[in-house]
């Protein structure tokens, strides 16, 4: 029996799973590690969040205001692999391996991260061992993680001083992908319209920058790290709240900002827009509508029905949102 459901995947994912299945049947230790990781994180969401948080940790937006990987120093980029290794171990509570980074399902596993797909640097001591190969691209908004039993014939030659080698392109088919080209949580500041981003950064204060962000970037998940990067202050969450924050500032424009409260998630779902996940916000301009005259998805707030506004709707004061309810 396969450790995944082919019927629940698309054609590309199914092809990857078929290839992985053959590898797992040939290597019981590889299969044990594979199944354990899939059990820990069936959807890959935990893994993706670790990668997102690690990139944000390197950017350190609260202090530096950075949002683009290209602005990192070379030493910071070099440190990325170590941080990915540490943060994955913290998230999944892997024990230390005897000779490799982790012990997973009783098997020694080494962790290798690359900013470029296929660029994993394999050390000599990993020969014969299983490696967890991880890649993430903030520009493509995707990531991959797979397992491979390292054998010398699968690797390119190398001339670097520490004798580290890379996986030959023609042998990447021998990687048992846990998740391949999965969606990475979006770096909104990196991917928003450049005109809108310029307008946000043109504001003179953290509060004004956040107001402009929630006004211009609607119906998209905005992470707490984005808020931290633009506010650039310790109590950055204060700049979103209703008592003088963005919720207050944008209410007259008809804009509501939903957080990760259960009640807010329900409102977003009823409006038919992305539901904020943990530590995220979603803004949208709403308008008052009639049950009889408007068939748009709507939600009851302040005793009336509201729907997402269109360009034809005139701005009106937004309803209040329920708070502190999970």
VEXPANU-865986 format. One record per residue (C-alpha): residue number from 1; residue in one letter; x, y, z. Coordinates in Angstrom, 3 decimals, padded with zeros to 6 digits. Last residue first. Layout:
N
VOFI pos code       c1       c2       c3
VOFI NUM    A        X        Y        Z
...
//
This chain:
326
VOFI pos code       c1       c2       c3
VOFI 326    X -011.858  032.077  018.735
VOFI 325    X -013.596  035.281  019.873
VOFI 324    X -011.463  038.222  020.908
VOFI 323    X -013.232  040.632  018.541
VOFI 322    X -016.417  040.812  016.481
VOFI 321    X -016.062  043.224  013.566
VOFI 320    X -017.602  046.674  013.276
VOFI 319    X -019.424  047.616  010.103
VOFI 318    X -017.750  049.682  007.382
VOFI 317    X -018.557  053.327  006.742
VOFI 316    X -019.522  053.788  003.115
VOFI 315    X -017.534  053.839 -000.107
VOFI 314    X -019.655  054.084 -003.269
VOFI 313    X -020.145  050.822 -005.113
VOFI 312    X -019.458  050.669 -008.863
VOFI 311    X -015.823  049.661 -008.357
VOFI 310    X -017.096  046.573 -006.548
VOFI 309    X -017.670  046.073 -002.830
VOFI 308    X -017.463  042.703 -001.129
VOFI 307    X -020.803  041.946  000.544
VOFI 306    X -022.648  043.125  003.653
VOFI 305    X -026.006  042.227  005.179
VOFI 304    X -027.307  044.203  008.156
VOFI 303    X -027.700  043.676  011.919
VOFI 302    X -024.244  045.014  012.798
VOFI 301    X -022.732  042.320  010.571
VOFI 300    X -024.515  039.639  008.524
VOFI 299    X -022.357  038.199  005.740
VOFI 298    X -022.663  038.147  001.976
VOFI 297    X -021.862  036.207 -001.146
VOFI 296    X -023.162  038.341 -004.060
VOFI 295    X -026.798  037.792 -005.044
VOFI 294    X -027.969  041.396 -004.677
VOFI 293    X -031.478  042.821 -004.989
VOFI 292    X -033.498  040.602 -002.669
VOFI 291    X -031.073  040.174  000.212
VOFI 290    X -030.188  043.860  000.032
VOFI 289    X -026.574  045.016  000.185
VOFI 288    X -024.307  047.177  002.365
VOFI 287    X -020.799  047.472  000.949
VOFI 286    X -017.465  045.929  001.808
VOFI 285    X -013.853  046.861  001.088
VOFI 284    X -011.522  043.981  001.839
VOFI 283    X -008.575  043.249  004.120
VOFI 282    X -007.026  039.880  004.986
VOFI 281    X -004.735  039.330  007.969
VOFI 280    X -002.372  036.521  008.982
VOFI 279    X -000.787  035.126  012.167
VOFI 278    X -002.636  031.814  011.912
VOFI 277    X -004.488  031.590  008.612
VOFI 276    X -006.612  034.352  007.103
VOFI 275    X -009.435  033.038  004.882
VOFI 274    X -009.115  034.061  001.245
VOFI 273    X -012.341  035.701 -000.037
VOFI 272    X -015.856  034.294 -000.537
VOFI 271    X -017.612  036.778  001.756
VOFI 270    X -018.884  033.879  003.863
VOFI 269    X -015.360  032.499  004.167
VOFI 268    X -013.968  035.881  005.204
VOFI 267    X -016.666  036.266  007.874
VOFI 266    X -016.032  032.745  009.182
VOFI 265    X -012.315  033.446  009.444
VOFI 264    X -013.100  036.619  011.408
VOFI 263    X -015.188  034.660  013.922
VOFI 262    X -012.462  032.038  014.257
VOFI 261    X -009.957  034.784  015.087
VOFI 260    X -007.052  034.830  012.613
VOFI 259    X -007.396  038.467  011.575
VOFI 258    X -009.915  040.258  009.395
VOFI 257    X -009.432  043.834  008.254
VOFI 256    X -012.540  045.739  007.168
VOFI 255    X -012.545  048.490  004.568
VOFI 254    X -015.574  050.733  003.995
VOFI 253    X -013.461  053.836  003.436
VOFI 252    X -014.691  055.235  006.774
VOFI 251    X -013.315  052.091  008.433
VOFI 250    X -009.823  052.571  007.031
VOFI 249    X -008.234  054.524  009.889
VOFI 248    X -009.979  052.560  012.630
VOFI 247    X -008.951  049.137  011.325
VOFI 246    X -005.498  050.540  010.512
VOFI 245    X -004.747  051.426  014.124
VOFI 244    X -006.242  054.066  016.421
VOFI 243    X -008.119  051.675  018.666
VOFI 242    X -009.197  049.215  015.989
VOFI 241    X -006.076  047.110  015.812
VOFI 240    X -003.576  046.962  012.958
VOFI 239    X -000.914  049.392  014.203
VOFI 238    X -001.104  047.912  017.709
VOFI 237    X  000.210  044.685  016.227
VOFI 236    X  003.577  046.387  015.655
VOFI 235    X  004.275  046.777  019.372
VOFI 234    X  008.037  046.381  018.861
VOFI 233    X  008.406  048.877  016.026
VOFI 232    X  009.265  048.680  012.343
VOFI 231    X  005.628  049.122  011.227
VOFI 230    X  006.324  048.018  007.648
VOFI 229    X  008.419  044.964  008.471
VOFI 228    X  006.276  043.932  011.448
VOFI 227    X  003.090  044.082  009.374
VOFI 226    X  004.767  042.004  006.668
VOFI 225    X  005.884  039.560  009.386
VOFI 224    X  002.317  039.226  010.637
VOFI 223    X  001.430  037.855  007.252
VOFI 222    X -000.871  039.418  004.691
VOFI 221    X -003.282  037.050  002.949
VOFI 220    X -004.794  038.591 -000.158
VOFI 219    X -008.335  039.910 -000.705
VOFI 218    X -007.086  043.521 -000.606
VOFI 217    X -003.610  044.954 -001.132
VOFI 216    X -004.117  048.668 -001.779
VOFI 215    X -006.025  049.810  001.312
VOFI 214    X -004.376  047.287  003.632
VOFI 213    X -000.954  048.444  002.437
VOFI 212    X -001.790  052.146  002.618
VOFI 211    X -002.926  051.843  006.237
VOFI 210    X  000.207  049.818  007.007
VOFI 209    X  002.490  052.481  005.547
VOFI 208    X  000.616  055.227  007.396
VOFI 207    X  001.081  053.428  010.699
VOFI 206    X  004.776  052.839  010.076
VOFI 205    X  005.316  056.501  009.317
VOFI 204    X  006.386  058.693  006.381
VOFI 203    X  004.445  057.038  003.585
VOFI 202    X  006.349  056.613  000.306
VOFI 201    X  006.898  052.949  001.154
VOFI 200    X  003.230  052.158  000.579
VOFI 199    X  003.010  054.166 -002.645
VOFI 198    X  006.131  052.453 -003.976
VOFI 197    X  004.597  049.073 -003.165
VOFI 196    X  001.406  050.019 -004.998
VOFI 195    X  003.330  051.029 -008.104
VOFI 194    X  005.455  047.857 -007.874
VOFI 193    X  002.296  045.656 -007.783
VOFI 192    X  002.659  043.208 -004.906
VOFI 191    X  004.999  040.219 -005.169
VOFI 190    X  007.908  041.152 -002.898
VOFI 189    X  005.805  042.922 -000.268
VOFI 188    X  003.330  040.034 -000.281
VOFI 187    X  005.887  037.301  000.396
VOFI 186    X  003.471  034.484 -000.319
VOFI 185    X  003.276  031.269  001.677
VOFI 184    X  005.231  028.711 -000.408
VOFI 183    X  003.157  026.590 -002.778
VOFI 182    X  004.448  023.101 -003.494
VOFI 181    X  007.052  022.526 -006.194
VOFI 180    X  007.542  018.946 -005.004
VOFI 179    X  006.392  017.652 -001.619
VOFI 178    X  007.693  014.460 -000.035
VOFI 177    X  009.694  013.815 -003.174
VOFI 176    X  011.617  010.556 -003.303
VOFI 175    X  014.776  011.752 -005.074
VOFI 174    X  016.058  009.184 -007.581
VOFI 173    X  014.638  011.243 -010.459
VOFI 172    X  017.254  013.821 -009.476
VOFI 171    X  019.741  011.440 -011.096
VOFI 170    X  019.956  013.119 -014.506
VOFI 169    X  020.686  016.464 -012.842
VOFI 168    X  023.687  015.040 -010.996
VOFI 167    X  023.439  015.675 -007.255
VOFI 166    X  026.083  018.077 -005.935
VOFI 165    X  029.449  017.439 -004.241
VOFI 164    X  031.256  018.719 -001.134
VOFI 163    X  035.018  018.175 -001.103
VOFI 162    X  035.652  020.776  001.657
VOFI 161    X  038.057  022.740 -000.566
VOFI 160    X  035.758  022.931 -003.572
VOFI 159    X  036.823  021.050 -006.708
VOFI 158    X  033.753  018.926 -007.267
VOFI 157    X  032.633  015.870 -009.187
VOFI 156    X  028.914  015.446 -009.737
VOFI 155    X  026.945  012.988 -007.621
VOFI 154    X  024.789  009.928 -008.296
VOFI 153    X  027.792  007.616 -008.695
VOFI 152    X  028.909  008.440 -005.132
VOFI 151    X  025.691  007.224 -003.518
VOFI 150    X  023.418  009.296 -001.274
VOFI 149    X  020.036  007.766 -000.420
VOFI 148    X  017.618  010.553 -001.309
VOFI 147    X  014.657  012.153  000.418
VOFI 146    X  012.588  015.075 -000.811
VOFI 145    X  011.534  018.623 -000.027
VOFI 144    X  010.323  021.228 -002.498
VOFI 143    X  009.343  024.884 -002.400
VOFI 142    X  007.284  027.474 -004.248
VOFI 141    X  006.623  031.192 -004.389
VOFI 140    X  008.586  031.613 -007.642
VOFI 139    X  010.374  034.674 -006.279
VOFI 138    X  010.631  033.317 -002.732
VOFI 137    X  012.259  030.116 -003.978
VOFI 136    X  012.574  027.208 -001.538
VOFI 135    X  014.672  024.034 -001.657
VOFI 134    X  015.113  021.119  000.743
VOFI 133    X  016.960  017.811  000.367
VOFI 132    X  016.552  015.444  003.336
VOFI 131    X  019.566  013.185  002.951
VOFI 130    X  019.711  009.446  003.593
VOFI 129    X  023.139  007.946  004.296
VOFI 128    X  025.478  005.907  002.104
VOFI 127    X  027.800  008.860  001.583
VOFI 126    X  026.860  011.682  003.987
VOFI 125    X  030.410  011.888  005.407
VOFI 124    X  031.691  013.132  002.042
VOFI 123    X  029.547  016.294  002.245
VOFI 122    X  026.613  016.911 -000.145
VOFI 121    X  026.083  020.475 -001.327
VOFI 120    X  022.493  020.875 -002.523
VOFI 119    X  022.348  023.021 -005.652
VOFI 118    X  019.602  021.101 -007.428
VOFI 117    X  017.082  023.933 -007.133
VOFI 116    X  018.896  027.078 -006.091
VOFI 115    X  018.542  028.447 -002.548
VOFI 114    X  019.758  025.091 -001.289
VOFI 113    X  019.053  023.257  001.959
VOFI 112    X  020.652  019.993  003.111
VOFI 111    X  019.484  017.953  006.097
VOFI 110    X  021.240  014.673  007.005
VOFI 109    X  019.177  011.690  008.171
VOFI 108    X  020.163  008.889  010.584
VOFI 107    X  017.319  006.373  010.837
VOFI 106    X  015.305  005.385  013.930
VOFI 105    X  012.092  006.841  012.513
VOFI 104    X  013.957  010.128  012.076
VOFI 103    X  017.351  010.690  013.781
VOFI 102    X  018.630  014.069  012.701
VOFI 101    X  021.783  015.939  011.675
VOFI 100    X  023.962  012.950  010.709
VOFI  99    X  026.517  010.869  012.671
VOFI  98    X  024.471  009.625  015.618
VOFI  97    X  021.386  011.657  014.742
VOFI  96    X  019.967  014.316  017.027
VOFI  95    X  016.293  013.977  017.923
VOFI  94    X  013.658  015.490  015.640
VOFI  93    X  011.253  017.784  017.467
VOFI  92    X  009.189  018.549  014.355
VOFI  91    X  009.191  022.336  014.652
VOFI  90    X  012.507  022.662  016.497
VOFI  89    X  014.308  020.284  014.137
VOFI  88    X  012.888  022.090  011.115
VOFI  87    X  014.049  025.413  012.585
VOFI  86    X  017.609  024.205  013.166
VOFI  85    X  018.105  022.711  009.675
VOFI  84    X  016.500  025.719  007.982
VOFI  83    X  018.714  028.017  010.063
VOFI  82    X  021.869  026.122  009.110
VOFI  81    X  020.975  026.239  005.423
VOFI  80    X  020.240  029.959  005.540
VOFI  79    X  023.640  030.872  007.029
VOFI  78    X  025.227  031.096  003.566
VOFI  77    X  022.537  033.591  002.578
VOFI  76    X  023.386  035.716  005.626
VOFI  75    X  027.117  035.601  004.830
VOFI  74    X  026.425  036.774  001.277
VOFI  73    X  024.502  039.765  002.575
VOFI  72    X  020.758  039.805  002.010
VOFI  71    X  019.252  042.373 -000.376
VOFI  70    X  018.615  039.761 -003.064
VOFI  69    X  016.217  037.918 -000.735
VOFI  68    X  013.811  040.886 -000.893
VOFI  67    X  011.658  042.067  002.040
VOFI  66    X  014.029  044.328  003.970
VOFI  65    X  012.868  046.924  006.557
VOFI  64    X  016.108  046.271  008.497
VOFI  63    X  014.981  045.949  012.114
VOFI  62    X  011.416  044.660  011.799
VOFI  61    X  012.279  043.167  008.410
VOFI  60    X  014.747  040.603  009.731
VOFI  59    X  015.389  039.292  006.179
VOFI  58    X  016.983  036.172  007.665
VOFI  57    X  014.043  035.543  009.991
VOFI  56    X  011.654  036.138  007.104
VOFI  55    X  013.380  033.411  005.090
VOFI  54    X  013.204  031.118  008.124
VOFI  53    X  009.545  031.928  008.766
VOFI  52    X  008.566  031.036  005.201
VOFI  51    X  010.596  027.826  005.313
VOFI  50    X  009.067  026.809  008.650
VOFI  49    X  005.620  027.724  007.303
VOFI  48    X  006.095  025.435  004.298
VOFI  47    X  007.068  022.489  006.517
VOFI  46    X  004.021  022.976  008.718
VOFI  45    X  001.752  023.208  005.679
VOFI  44    X  003.152  020.085  004.012
VOFI  43    X -000.344  018.582  003.836
VOFI  42    X  000.279  015.335  005.729
VOFI  41    X  002.802  016.851  008.182
VOFI  40    X  003.902  014.445  010.920
VOFI  39    X  002.466  011.431  009.103
VOFI  38    X  004.205  012.487  005.881
VOFI  37    X  007.494  012.780  007.783
VOFI  36    X  007.074  009.312  009.297
VOFI  35    X  006.104  007.782  005.935
VOFI  34    X  009.216  009.121  004.232
VOFI  33    X  011.563  008.125  007.068
VOFI  32    X  010.226  004.555  007.056
VOFI  31    X  010.278  004.353  003.252
VOFI  30    X  013.908  005.492  003.106
VOFI  29    X  014.760  002.844  005.701
VOFI  28    X  012.898  000.174  003.690
VOFI  27    X  014.770  001.007  000.435
VOFI  26    X  013.611 -000.647 -002.810
VOFI  25    X  009.872 -000.242 -002.170
VOFI  24    X  010.459  003.387 -001.264
VOFI  23    X  012.226  004.142 -004.543
VOFI  22    X  009.387  002.657 -006.588
VOFI  21    X  006.811  004.633 -004.607
VOFI  20    X  008.703  007.886 -005.137
VOFI  19    X  008.421  007.543 -008.921
VOFI  18    X  004.684  006.875 -008.625
VOFI  17    X  004.344  009.835 -006.247
VOFI  16    X  006.113  012.188 -008.632
VOFI  15    X  003.826  011.067 -011.473
VOFI  14    X  000.791  011.597 -009.230
VOFI  13    X  001.978  015.105 -008.332
VOFI  12    X  002.255  015.953 -012.019
VOFI  11    X -001.151  014.433 -012.847
VOFI  10    X -002.985  016.102 -009.961
VOFI   9    X -003.361  014.444 -006.582
VOFI   8    X -006.176  012.911 -004.498
VOFI   7    X -006.406  009.715 -006.515
VOFI   6    X -002.730  009.043 -005.870
VOFI   5    X -003.373  008.697 -002.141
VOFI   4    X -000.135  008.554 -000.180
VOFI   3    X  001.887  006.013  001.847
VOFI   2    X  001.345  003.430 -000.947
VOFI   1    X  000.000  000.000  000.000
//
